[in-house]
Amino acid sequence: MAFLKKDPLESGLKEILGKEGLLCEKADVSCYGFDSSGLEAEPDLVALPESVEQVRKIVRLCNRLRVPLVPRGAGSSTTGSTVPVRAGVILCFSRMNRILGIDPVELTARVEPGVVTGVLQEEVEKQRLFYPPDPASLKFCTIGGNVATGAGGARAVKYGVTKDYVRSLRVVLSDGSLIHTGVDTAKGVAGYDLTHLFVGSEGTLGIVVEILLRLLPLPEAVGTVAALFCDLDAAVDAVTCLFISGILPRCAEFLDENTLSVVSRALPFDVSEEARAFLLLEVDGEISSVKSQLSALKACLQKAGAIKVLEAKDEKERRRLWEARRSVSPALRGLGYDRKISEDICVPRRAISAMLSYLREIQPLYPVDIFSFGHMGDGNLHVNLLFNSHEMDHQDLEALIKKIMKKCLELGGTISGEHGIGLTKMKYLGLELSPRVIGLERQIKKVFDPKGILNPGKIFEE
Ligand SMILES: Cc1cc2nc3c(=O)[nH]c(=O)nc-3n(C[C@H](O)[C@H](O)[C@H](O)COP(=O)(O)OP(=O)(O)OC[C@H]3O[C@@H](n4cnc5c(N)ncnc54)[C@H](O)[C@@H]3O)c2cc1C
């Protein structure tokens, strides 16, 4: 090859990827040094592979040179899990974004990791099939990133999360070998479940290069209802009423008063002054079943004291409601605070009210505004802490986050429902997992990545 040999890493990667597949200039590589957490660190190089063989060669090279390798999908992680804290090579999957096949008999889709989640959903829906996991970032996040973070979404309450749809994986290990885990059939119990060990491992155990996903038939109809309440507890009561009445909504999203005020203009109805909470509920199934679910759902809303109920009259209105819900995170960023920390706790449904009232109780003790929203149907609350850094002492911030996490654990919850640990939650992992469990997990990391080159510095504190 006629490339200029700057150093063994750069020249080796150029040989594997050609000029098109490698970014070396500072201005280019720094675009890959941050994610949605707001944290950043500069990688040395960015590799844009097009094939599994290229990935294997890159990993082999990095392994030989002991260079850190950080896989990256769209960089929408909220925990800093793609931030290259030890520099090295970013392995970005934007050019491995092919849907390799959709099988309407097996009800599966085979995809490369860089496929955007929303694109896959649209493609399978053309064949009246359904891929339920729907992170709010679905317009840009990738299936590879979803697998590596164990992403959830609004429809998790009825349909589960990414891990429930991953049937098998092809994974490049830290020595460059390629393995196939799981089964391509509907069932299979041969050996340990390595597939689900990789799901949620945040790129620290292996590089996912191909995914076989389970699909479902597309539900015939969907009914969507939005409602406003004078207080948050009434909204919780409405959702509780649904479950007690035997209705399993496919989504039960909520916004607290603060969050509602930020997106109220995007909603297709006026938000009255006394509104303190918003619910977005959806049911699906056969047309007749959706009709009966909707009337039971509206009865629950009425019983819980909703002050306004709006059933989306058509797809346009439904989309508008979802656009408003999905615009929450970007809208919060536009509020003018210089820090936004997004916690992702998950508590049992019975404990939602207690958790939310605890948040109201502690907010006045700190120079922070708390915006809570998220997936009420499965207890996954996105608690966003917005503040200006000059007003918030670092130790106070840590104490506040610790208080929130401890309360969530005391109520039987977990510190991360769907975003993972990455960098931002590392120091709190020990609140939830015992030293014995963390020790076992560290040993697993050693087995898969003895030289520690795969996404180093993530999940576990060093
Ligand atoms: C506005 C907004 C809304 C969001 N809403 C949700 C939500 O509703 N639910 C939810 O779960 N999350 C949500 N997120 C978080 C984020 O979108 C998810 O974590 C998503 O799964 C990340 O996908 P990505 O392609 O951006 O991956 P990245 O952010 O690029 O990477 C995430 C992790 O996956 C690893 N990784 C990526 N590709 C691979 C691969 N091929 N092999 C191995 N490891 C890999 C990375 O190293 C990193 O550790 C939201 C984020 C934003 C900004």
The ligand as an SDF file (V2000), in Angstrom:
LIG
                    3D

 53 58  0  0  0  0  0  0  0  0999 V2000
  -33.2300   12.4640   23.1680 C   0  0  0  0  0  0  0  0  0  0  0  0
  -32.8290   11.1160   23.6960 C   0  0  0  0  0  0  0  0  0  0  0  0
  -33.8120   10.2160   24.0700 C   0  0  0  0  0  0  0  0  0  0  0  0
  -33.4570    8.9470   24.5430 C   0  0  0  0  0  0  0  0  0  0  0  0
  -34.4470    8.0650   24.8760 N   0  0  0  0  0  0  0  0  0  0  0  0
  -34.1170    6.8270   25.2730 C   0  0  0  0  0  0  0  0  0  0  0  0
  -35.1450    5.8780   25.5960 C   0  0  0  0  0  0  0  0  0  0  0  0
  -36.3410    6.1600   25.5060 O   0  0  0  0  0  0  0  0  0  0  0  0
  -34.7540    4.6450   25.9840 N   0  0  0  0  0  0  0  0  0  0  0  0
  -33.4330    4.2950   26.0870 C   0  0  0  0  0  0  0  0  0  0  0  0
  -33.1340    3.1500   26.4260 O   0  0  0  0  0  0  0  0  0  0  0  0
  -32.4500    5.1750   25.8100 N   0  0  0  0  0  0  0  0  0  0  0  0
  -32.7550    6.4160   25.4010 C   0  0  0  0  0  0  0  0  0  0  0  0
  -31.7570    7.3180   25.1130 N   0  0  0  0  0  0  0  0  0  0  0  0
  -30.3490    6.9090   25.2530 C   0  0  0  0  0  0  0  0  0  0  0  0
  -29.7180    6.3210   23.9650 C   0  0  0  0  0  0  0  0  0  0  0  0
  -30.3990    6.7450   22.8200 O   0  0  0  0  0  0  0  0  0  0  0  0
  -29.6930    4.7990   24.0350 C   0  0  0  0  0  0  0  0  0  0  0  0
  -28.8240    4.3800   25.0610 O   0  0  0  0  0  0  0  0  0  0  0  0
  -29.2800    4.1200   22.7260 C   0  0  0  0  0  0  0  0  0  0  0  0
  -29.4230    2.7240   22.8770 O   0  0  0  0  0  0  0  0  0  0  0  0
  -27.8490    4.4280   22.2880 C   0  0  0  0  0  0  0  0  0  0  0  0
  -27.7260    4.0750   20.9160 O   0  0  0  0  0  0  0  0  0  0  0  0
  -26.5690    4.6900   20.0130 P   0  0  0  0  0  0  0  0  0  0  0  0
  -26.6490    4.0570   18.6870 O   0  0  0  0  0  0  0  0  0  0  0  0
  -26.6060    6.1550   20.0470 O   0  0  0  0  0  0  0  0  0  0  0  0
  -25.2950    4.1200   20.7750 O   0  0  0  0  0  0  0  0  0  0  0  0
  -24.0120    4.9180   21.3610 P   0  0  0  0  0  0  0  0  0  0  0  0
  -24.5080    6.0130   22.2030 O   0  0  0  0  0  0  0  0  0  0  0  0
  -23.1610    5.2580   20.1960 O   0  0  0  0  0  0  0  0  0  0  0  0
  -23.3570    3.7730   22.1820 O   0  0  0  0  0  0  0  0  0  0  0  0
  -23.9400    3.3190   23.3700 C   0  0  0  0  0  0  0  0  0  0  0  0
  -23.1010    2.1620   23.9480 C   0  0  0  0  0  0  0  0  0  0  0  0
  -23.1450    1.0720   23.0440 O   0  0  0  0  0  0  0  0  0  0  0  0
  -21.8290    0.6600   22.6650 C   0  0  0  0  0  0  0  0  0  0  0  0
  -21.9190    0.1870   21.2880 N   0  0  0  0  0  0  0  0  0  0  0  0
  -22.4460    0.8310   20.2160 C   0  0  0  0  0  0  0  0  0  0  0  0
  -22.4110    0.0380   19.1400 N   0  0  0  0  0  0  0  0  0  0  0  0
  -21.8600   -1.1400   19.5330 C   0  0  0  0  0  0  0  0  0  0  0  0
  -21.5420   -2.3550   18.8650 C   0  0  0  0  0  0  0  0  0  0  0  0
  -21.8080   -2.5520   17.5820 N   0  0  0  0  0  0  0  0  0  0  0  0
  -20.9700   -3.3480   19.5830 N   0  0  0  0  0  0  0  0  0  0  0  0
  -20.6930   -3.1870   20.9010 C   0  0  0  0  0  0  0  0  0  0  0  0
  -20.9700   -2.0740   21.5770 N   0  0  0  0  0  0  0  0  0  0  0  0
  -21.5480   -1.0520   20.9000 C   0  0  0  0  0  0  0  0  0  0  0  0
  -20.9860    1.9020   22.8650 C   0  0  0  0  0  0  0  0  0  0  0  0
  -19.6170    1.5840   23.0780 O   0  0  0  0  0  0  0  0  0  0  0  0
  -21.6230    2.4960   24.1010 C   0  0  0  0  0  0  0  0  0  0  0  0
  -21.1370    1.8420   25.2460 O   0  0  0  0  0  0  0  0  0  0  0  0
  -32.0810    8.5930   24.6650 C   0  0  0  0  0  0  0  0  0  0  0  0
  -31.0910    9.5050   24.2870 C   0  0  0  0  0  0  0  0  0  0  0  0
  -31.4570   10.7540   23.8170 C   0  0  0  0  0  0  0  0  0  0  0  0
  -30.3750   11.6990   23.4200 C   0  0  0  0  0  0  0  0  0  0  0  0
  1  2  1  0
  2  3  1  0
  2 52  2  0
  3  4  2  0
  4  5  1  0
  4 50  1  0
  5  6  2  0
  6  7  1  0
  6 13  1  0
  7  8  2  0
  7  9  1  0
  9 10  1  0
 10 11  2  0
 10 12  1  0
 12 13  2  0
 13 14  1  0
 14 15  1  0
 14 50  1  0
 15 16  1  0
 16 17  1  0
 16 18  1  0
 18 19  1  0
 18 20  1  0
 20 21  1  0
 20 22  1  0
 22 23  1  0
 23 24  1  0
 24 25  2  0
 24 26  1  0
 24 27  1  0
 27 28  1  0
 28 29  2  0
 28 30  1  0
 28 31  1  0
 31 32  1  0
 32 33  1  0
 33 34  1  0
 33 48  1  0
 34 35  1  0
 35 36  1  0
 35 46  1  0
 36 37  1  0
 36 45  1  0
 37 38  2  0
 38 39  1  0
 39 40  1  0
 39 45  2  0
 40 41  1  0
 40 42  2  0
 42 43  1  0
 43 44  2  0
 44 45  1  0
 46 47  1  0
 46 48  1  0
 48 49  1  0
 50 51  2  0
 51 52  1  0
 52 53  1  0
M  END
$$$$
